[in-house]
């Protein structure tokens, strides 16, 4: 008997084997998880057929209708268009900003919103007005930055009137730049 007693005490203890009740609990748990997964999949299918499954409730959420101005402001903010939109507003209010005399002869063309440049290009209808605008450029930049925010416009590029269009025709020499070709 001492041999049997010493053999059982010195051996490693085995985990208790699962009985019928334990096996039934494990099987029931697995069946519940599978049913839950099937139910969730079926619910997702129904929601996909109905168009999403999110339902409107008493509380506001991101799907509620907005006023047009609020929707536009939200879109401008989400896309990061604050500066271009503000400059576009300046282009619409150009006569109020620069005065009627200057606005009658100078028109803003474009705004380069590259952080390194931030240049407003303005076209003038004569060289005299282009010269006048170049002289007024520092004051105009200060006025625009006061209206739009500091650093929005760093420089004003003034473009004078362009020359006549180049005409290419059968009587032109290939590579010719036109009448200015002989002066230089």
Steps between C-alpha positions, in 0.01 A plus 500: 500500500787733560592467136160617381490785748846624405423473124193723519654761727819548300331529153381832349139586576268488197234763444155370575331362190192682375179335604177494306369817666820697418495380139139607470585851631785539249276383214221737610743795516632425149145468364402837653804672346420354157137608528606848605736524202227380260255749649747787467569404137126486426448838668779652292341361184165655592662833577692496172174435310326782686776748436738497789307424811561830674169639610415858571416575859403786722858618541693678229778325315714561191220404262257776597424770242704819524441853382682573174744745659585252777550219248733715289700614804531138615620392154754785484635407844516125429687551172736769631379767258484788749774711342396452133138573592602816686712616207211425265285724717763774467490467124124552516542808723795642306344847439426547873856401596704700249257777407299561184776677303749218539232231459395649163851448364641203698342156536619209718576197283608218730636412841783252550432348843826305513634565855835614358348742247155640598500736205199697375532573127328818380459611139491869406368651176790746454861532601420817696249314722742207532766742626250659739402156637866403545549813712188422706579127537644513858194686632268267309673189639462641852130573440438151356680331790299705749183377329601136436746424778868567539722335236219411259642721223876550492539670165297660223618421149392771258451410135478782250314496173611231259620567148305403191451131434761332289368405164638203320424476133639405164710818467692453827850363515530179707629580850422871460371683805327766293586867461694509830735243351706764318563723803706284710 
